[in-house]
Amino acid sequence: MSTIEHNLQDVRARIAAVAHNCARSPEEVTLLAVSKTKPVTALEEAIAAGQYAFGENYVQEGVDKIHYFASKADNAPLEWHFIGPLQSNKSRLVAENFAWCHTVDRLRIAQRLSDQRPADMPALNVLIQVNISDEQSKSGITLAELPALVASISELPNLHLRGLMAIPAPENDYQRQLAVFEQMHQAFLTLKASYPQMDTLSMGMTDDMAAAISAGSTLVRIGTAIFGSRT
Ligand SMILES: *Cc1c(COP(=O)(O)O)cnc(C)c1O
């Protein structure tokens, strides 16, 4: 068994254990393998172990991998998520290549993604990034700004607004991790009451996935625990 296959089994087991502990079904939590900076051989090992959803942070690196796997004869049904900061001048590459974008935080970018989404592709799945705790970060909007942005984005024809995403400031204490994720979950439930099609709450990474799942995450973005540390 490859190291990556072993790691994937371990991560899946951890997701299942945490889900059981808080009376959730493991199927409610999607595992996104974050493969930024990793070579295609690493992704191939993950695919061999049944992992098909990948997250990439850098537009060009992600597009190169998407093209590489699309041109392979045995191409598996891969699903590509863009999870990095998005600049306007890169929005077309995201719109033309990815299935999901987790980091929408302003209307202007959302409009570009909708305009640039090719007509022969299904609507681009998008999440609004919320800056829930990281004062340093310039990415993400505040909870107060959320209702207006949701209302505008949900009108855009070629986007499918699926929910929210957050990257909380690093925090070692489990209870404090949980408190931040619970704020996100509450915001998600409030929105869902008006927009029932919202089904995705993207939160949880290698070091805080347990708290995220306990607080209601439906998608965890895991890099290090699957592929090892990045250099
Ligand atoms: C790198 C990254 C991850 C994965 O982080 P790990 O700690 O390696 O699991 C998840 N989400 C985002 C947005 C990232 O940039």
The ligand as a MOL file (V3000), in Angstrom:
LIG
                    3D

  0  0  0     0  0            999 V3000
M  V30 BEGIN CTAB
M  V30 COUNTS 15 15 0 0 0
M  V30 BEGIN ATOM
M  V30 1 C -3.4610 24.4790 1.9660 0
M  V30 2 C -4.9040 24.6020 2.2310 0
M  V30 3 C -5.6350 23.5540 2.8360 0
M  V30 4 C -4.9990 22.2830 3.3500 0
M  V30 5 O -4.2530 22.5190 4.5120 0
M  V30 6 P -3.5930 21.3300 5.3670 0
M  V30 7 O -3.3270 21.9460 6.6730 0
M  V30 8 O -2.3680 20.9170 4.6220 0
M  V30 9 O -4.5860 20.2230 5.4470 0
M  V30 10 C -6.9990 23.7220 2.9920 0
M  V30 11 N -7.6310 24.8380 2.5710 0
M  V30 12 C -6.9840 25.8450 2.0020 0
M  V30 13 C -7.7340 27.0350 1.5470 0
M  V30 14 C -5.5940 25.7690 1.8170 0
M  V30 15 O -4.9660 26.7960 1.2540 0
M  V30 END ATOM
M  V30 BEGIN BOND
M  V30 1 1 1 2
M  V30 2 1 2 3
M  V30 3 2 2 14
M  V30 4 1 3 4
M  V30 5 2 3 10
M  V30 6 1 4 5
M  V30 7 1 5 6
M  V30 8 2 6 7
M  V30 9 1 6 8
M  V30 10 1 6 9
M  V30 11 1 10 11
M  V30 12 2 11 12
M  V30 13 1 12 13
M  V30 14 1 12 14
M  V30 15 1 14 15
M  V30 END BOND
M  V30 END CTAB
M  END
